[in-house]
Amino acid sequence: MSKVSKNLKKIRTEKKMTQDALAEKIHVTRQAISNWENDKTKPDIESLEMLAEVLEVDIEELIYGEKKAVIVSQDKTK
C-alpha cells in the first residue's frame, strides 16, 4: 500500500468523513476514493490539491504522512 493511499484513509477517518462525503466535496465518485485508498489508482495533482483543502491538511501530509520541514540555508559569505 502506498503512502498516499494509507495517509488518505487515515486522515479521512480521523476527520470522521465517509468516502461518499469526501467524494461529493471534491466532485469525484465514491469508487474513485475507494480506488485511491485501496491503492488501485492514484489521485492526480488537481485531486490531491482538492483533497488537501477539504481535509484541511497540506499536500505533503497526504503524500508523506507528515509535513516535511523546510530547511533554509543562508550563505553568509560575501
C-alpha positions in Angstrom: 0.0 0.0 0.0 1.4 3.3 -1.0 1.8 6.2 1.5 -0.8 8.3 -0.3 -3.5 5.6 0.0 -2.7 4.9 3.6 -2.5 8.6 4.5 -5.7 9.5 2.7 -7.7 6.8 4.5 -6.1 7.7 7.9 -6.8 11.4 7.6 -10.3 10.9 6.2 -11.3 8.6 9.1 -9.7 11.0 11.6 -11.9 13.7 10.2 -14.9 11.3 10.6 -15.7 11.7 6.9 -17.2 8.9 4.8 -15.9 8.1 1.3 -19.3 9.4 -0.1 -19.0 12.7 1.7 -15.4 13.3 0.6 -16.2 12.3 -3.0 -19.1 14.8 -3.1 -16.9 17.6 -1.8 -14.2 17.1 -4.5 -16.6 16.1 -7.3 -15.5 12.5 -7.9 -17.2 9.2 -7.3 -17.1 7.2 -4.1 -15.4 4.5 -6.2 -12.6 6.9 -7.0 -11.9 7.5 -3.3 -12.1 3.7 -2.7 -9.6 3.1 -5.5 -7.2 5.7 -4.1 -7.5 4.3 -0.6 -7.0 0.7 -1.8 -4.0 1.7 -4.0 -5.7 0.6 -7.2 -5.2 4.1 -8.7 -3.6 7.3 -7.6 -5.2 10.8 -7.4 -3.8 13.4 -9.9 -2.3 16.6 -8.7 -5.6 18.5 -9.0 -7.4 15.9 -6.9 -4.6 16.0 -4.4 -5.0 19.8 -4.1 -8.7 19.4 -3.5 -8.3 16.6 -1.0 -5.8 18.6 1.0 -8.1 21.6 1.0 -11.2 19.6 2.1 -9.3 17.6 4.6 -7.5 20.7 5.9 -4.0 19.3 5.6 -1.0 20.1 3.4 -0.4 18.1 0.3 2.9 17.0 1.8 0.9 15.3 4.6 -1.2 13.4 2.1 1.9 12.3 0.3 4.5 11.7 3.1 2.3 11.3 6.2 3.6 14.4 7.8 4.6 17.9 6.8 8.3 17.9 5.8 10.4 20.6 7.4 11.9 23.0 5.0 15.5 23.9 5.8 16.5 27.3 4.6 20.2 27.8 4.3 21.7 31.3 4.2 25.1 31.8 2.7 26.8 34.4 4.9 29.9 34.7 2.7 30.2 37.7 0.5 
